[in-house]
Amino acid sequence: MQTDVISTTVDAPLPTQQSRRELFANKLSSWYVDFKNALSVYIPVHLAFFAISCLAVLFTVGDFSTQAKPLYTLWQSWDRWDTDFYISIPLHGYNVKYSTAFFPLYSILIRAAMVLIHSPFVAGLLISDLACLGALIVLYRLVREDFDTERAWRAILYLSLFPTAFFLAAAYNEALFLFLSLLSFYQMRHGCWWLAGLFGFLAGLTRLAGIFLLIPFCYEYLQQHQFKLRNIRRNVLSGLLIPMGVGIFSLYCYMQFGDLLAFSHAQQRWSRQLEVPWYGIVRSFYSITHNSGYLSFQSLRNVLDLIPVLLFLALAILSFVGPWRFPRRLLSYGLYAAILYFFFLLSPVTNLYPLVSLPRFMLELFPGFIILAGVGKNRMFHMTYLMLAGTGLFFLLMQFLTGHWIV
């Protein structure tokens, strides 16, 4: 028996062209299955977005009114807040310094899409929707390979129903960043270092947070090479591509405005500044308890910001301790989630709403949704999450579509 094994190992023929074609066909078929599973979540959620967009009209006209809104209201109602910056940059470039807070890749893609779609806003919506679908497919495959099919399905479902998930369909860069960071992570897990570096580079051109993909890259590389220096090869240099995305934009900022960190200094326009990680959470609690009442705008708005931030703090902790923690071979997930989470906490808004926008940023912490999907094996938790998250998603999207301050 031992001789047979050795003989098979030594004399195994090199893959033929036909076997390579079969291997490619099998892989393509496997991705198609993942695509269909992701589509089973993507389509119902986007149909719900469409229905809510239609119903939101009732909040802008009076009862029994004979007024009818034009049909383009269905997509123009998604043109809110930061969308103005994302569609202004493809048209006018970085003509003011504070616009550098918005990294360039998303706007570059909008500009490219305008060759076929003349409206930059519609082009932005299309790019976000396609990137959202891509992110769900890659997340599903990643979790299916590292865990199981059931957990993969729950992970994409929980992400899609998260209260701020509608930003993945809006003309914001969240969906694109999530898609690219997932692609980079997937290639890391498969040891395709140059592809991991390339997608990390593109993620860094999309959001500053992309630079933190270097942390899981280093861990995955060392782990897959048994943490031995003698096993390191030249392909480790592919990790340098990840910070290059931010570096190139930083160089552009210097050439355009004489400031290498213009994108960071631009945050002052939105009253963001560097603070200790717990400042925003403590300040949010203070803002909830010190105002005209718990059912005031100030209290309720801070509650809406605080709950997702505290949820992901718990998920970051559960990544390392407890029954749902990541095993050592998957520790890169936990490292990425924890580092990105505390990075977001470092720049709160210094006013009555310190955690504003952070619930949207939580969408980028995809390892948190993997932990959440693990907890979701409990039926009671699963149903509770679906009910509460779905309610929050409906409410915040309705607020967003009717012009309220949801950013």
N, C-alpha and C positions, 0 to 999 in steps of 0.2 A: 504494500500500500504506500509506504513511504517513497519507494522508488518511482512509482507511478506519479506521485505528486511532484517530485523533483523533475521528472522527465517532462511533465506537462508545463512546468514553469519555464524550463530552459528552452524547450523546443516550440513554445507557443509562437505561431506565425504572426508577423506584423499585420495590423489591420489592413484589409484590402479596401479598394475604392467602394466596392459594393457594401461591405460592412460599415464603412464610414457613412455611406448614404442611409443605411438602415438606422444607425445610431442617431444621425441628424433627424430623421423622420420620427423616431421615437421621442426625441427631445422636443421636437416641434409639437407632436401630439400631446405631450405632457403639459406644455405651456398652454395649449388650446383648452385643455380641461380646466386649468387654473383660470384662464380668461373667462370661461363660462361660469365658473363659480363666483368670480368677482362680479360678473355682470348681473348675477342673481341678486346682489345687494345694490349695485350701482344704479340699475334701472328703476327699481321701486323708489329709492331715495330721491332720485332726480325727478321722477314723476310727482312725488310729494312736493318737491320744491316748486314745480310748475303749478300745482294746484294751489299752494300757498300764495304764489305770485298773483294768481287770478283772484283769490279771495281777499288779498290785501287791498284791492281796489275799494272794497266795502268800507274800509277805514278812512278813505279819502273823499267819499261822497256822502251826502246826508241821506237819512232814511227817506224812501219814496222819491228820491231825486230822479229826474229824467235824463240827467247828464250821463254821457257815455265816454269813457276814456278811450283814446286811440290805442290800436293794437300794440304799437311799439312800447306802450307802458309796461308790458310784461317783462321786457328785458331792460328798459331804461331805468326801472325801479331798482335795479341792481347796481346802478352807477352811483356809488356812495363813498364818501370820505377818502381814503387813501387811493382809491381808483383814479382820482384826478391826477395824481402824480404819475402813476404807472402808464397812463395814456398820454400825459403831457411830455414825458421824456422821449418817446419815439418821435414826437412831432418837433420838439424844440431843443432836445438835448439837455445837458445839465447846465442850464442858463443861470441858475441861482445856487449858491453853495449848499443851502439846506436840503436841496433835492438829492444830494449824494447819500442821504439816509436810505435811499431806495437803490439797491444794487442793480447792476445793468442787464443781466442776462434775460430776465423776463421781458423787459422793454425792448431788448434786441430782437427777441422772438416775435414780439408784437409788430415791430417794424418790418420784419421779414414776411410775416403773414399778411401785411397790408398790400403786398403785391397782388394777392388774390382777393382779400377782404378789405375794402377801403375804409371801413370804420375801425379805428384802433380799439375802441371799447368792445365791439363784437369779437374782434380778433383776440383780445385778452380773455374774454369769456370762453372762447373755443379752446385756447391753449390751456386754461385752468381745468376745463372739463376733461380734456384728453389726458392731462397730467394726473388728474384725480383718478381716472380709470387705471392708468398705468401704475400709480402708487398702490391701489387696491390689489392689482394682479401680483405685483412683486412682493407686497406684504403677505398675501395669502401663500405664495410659494415659499417664501422664507420661513414662515411659521410652520407650514406643512412639513417642510424638510427637517426642521430642527425640533419639532414637537409632533403634532398630528393634525389630521384634516379637520377634526371637530374644533380644535382650538384655533386653527387658522380662520375658519369661517366666523367664529365669534369675534376674533380680533378685528376683521374688516367690518363686521356689523357694528361693533362698539365704536370704532373710529367714525363710521359713517353717520351714526346717530348721536355723536357727541354734540353738546349744545352749540358749539361754534363751528361745526363741520360745514356749514353753508359757505364759509370762507374758502373752502376747497373748490367751490363752484363759482365764486365771485372773481372779479378781475383783480385779484391779489396774487402775490407770488408764493403763497403757502403751499399750494398743490405742487407746483414745479419743484420747490425745494424738497418737499417730502419725497417726491418721486426720485429725484437725483440722489438724495441721501440713502434711500432704500436700495437703489441700484448699486451704489458704492458699497454698502454693507453686504449686499448679496454677493458681490464679487470678492469681497474680503473673505467671506465664509467659504468660498470655493477656491481660494488661493490664486485668483486671477488679479495679481497685484497692479498691473499697469491699467487694467480697466477700472479697478477700484480707485486708483489715483486719478484717472481721467474724470470719472463721475464725481469724485470728491472735489476736483478742480472746478467743475461746472456748478456744483452746489455752493462753493465758495464765491462764485460770481453771481449767485442768486441771493444769498443772505450771508451775513457775517458769521452766523452760527455754523456755517459749513466748515470753518477751520477746525472745529472740534471733532470732525471725523478722523482727524489724525490720531486721536487717542485710541479708539477701537482698532484702527489700522495697525498701530504699533503693537497692541496687545495680541491681535489675531496673528500678526506676522511672527512674533516671538513664540506664541503658543504652538503654531503649526510647524515651527522649527525647533521644538522641544526646549525653548529658552536657552539654547546653546549658541554662543557667539560663532563657533566654527561652522555652524550650519547656515549662517547668514550669507546671502548671495547679493549680487549687484541689483537684483530687482527690488531690494529694499528702498532703493532710490526713488521708486515710483511714488512713495509716500510724500516726497517733496512736491508733487503736483498739487496736493490738497491745499496747502497754504498759498500756493501760487495764484489761485483765483483771487483771494483777498489782496495779495501783493500787487497784482496787475492793476486792480481797481485803485489801490492806494497810490500807485505811481501815476495813474491818470488824474487823481485828485490833486496831486502835487503839481502836475503840469498845467491843470486847468485853474486851480485856486491857490497854489503855493502852500498846500496843507496836506501832508501825507495821511492825516487822520480826519479829514474833512467829514467823512461819513459818521465818525464817532462824535465829533464836535457838533454836528448838525442836530443831534438828539436834544440839545439844549432848547431848540425851538419848541419842542413838545414837553419842556420842563423835566426832562429826564437827566439824572446825574448819578454818579457812582456812589453807592451806599453799601453798608454791610448787608449780607443776604437776608437777614430777618427784618430789616427796616420796613419794607413794603407790607409784610404780613402784620407786624405790630401796628403800623400806622393805619392799616385798613380796619383792624379791630377798633382802634381809637375812633376812627371816623364813623363807624357803625353805632357806637355807644354815645358819642357826643354830638348830638344834633337835635332837631326838633321832634324826633320820634322814630320808632323802628319802622314805621310804614311810610317814611319820607323817601324822596328820590335818592338822597345821599346814602341812607342806610341800605336800601334795597339794591342800589347799583353796586355798592361795595360788597354786599353779600354775593351777588352774581359773579363778581370777580374773584372773591376769596374762596368760594367752595371748590372750583376746579383747581386752584393753586394748592389748596390743602389736600385735595384728592391725589394730585400727582406727587406731593411730598410723601404721602403714605405709600404710593406705588414705587417711588424711588427707594424708599426704605425696604419695602417688600422684595425688591430686586436682589437684596443681599441677605435678608434674614427671613425666617418663617417658612412655611410649607410650600410657598409658591416662588421662592427665590430661584434665580438662574443658577444652574450647575456651573462648576468651574470652567468647563469647556465653552460655555456661553456667557462668560463674565463680561465680555465686551459689550453686550446689550446693556447691562446694568451700569457699567462705567460711562457709556455714552449718555444714558438717561440722566444720571446724577450730575455729570459735568454740565450738560446743556441746561438742566433745570436751575442749577445755582448761577449759571451765567445770566439767565433771564432775570433772576431776582436781584442782580447786582445794579440794575439801572431802573429803579422805580420812578414814577412820576411824583414830583415833590408838591403835590397839592392834596385836595380832599379825596382824590381817587387814585391812590398810589399804584394799584395793580391793573390799571386799565390796559387793555390789549393782551395781558398775559394769558387769559383763557384761550385766545386765538393761538398764541405761541405754543400752548400745550399740545396742539395738534402735531407738532414736529417731534414730540417725544414718543415715537412709535413703540419703543420697548415697554412703555407704561401700558399701552393697550394690549400687549402680549401678556403682561402680568394680570391685567384686568380680565382677559379672556380665560386665564387659568382659574381665577376666583369664580368666574362665571359658570364653572362646571356645577356649582350649587344652583339648583333651579330657582330657589327663592331670590338669590342675589341676581340671577340672570333676568328674571321678570321685573324686579325692582329697578334695575339699571335701565331696561328698555322703556319702562313707564316714565321714570324721572328724566332720563336723557331726552327721550322723545318730546316730552312736555317742554323742556328747556329749549330744545332745538326749534320747535314751533314758535315759541314766544319770542326768542331772540331774532329769528328770521323775520317774523312779522314786524318787530320793532325796526329792524334794519331796512326792510322794504318800504316802510312808511316814514323814513327819514329821521328816526330817533338816533340818539348817540350810542351806537354800537360799533366799536372800532377794533 
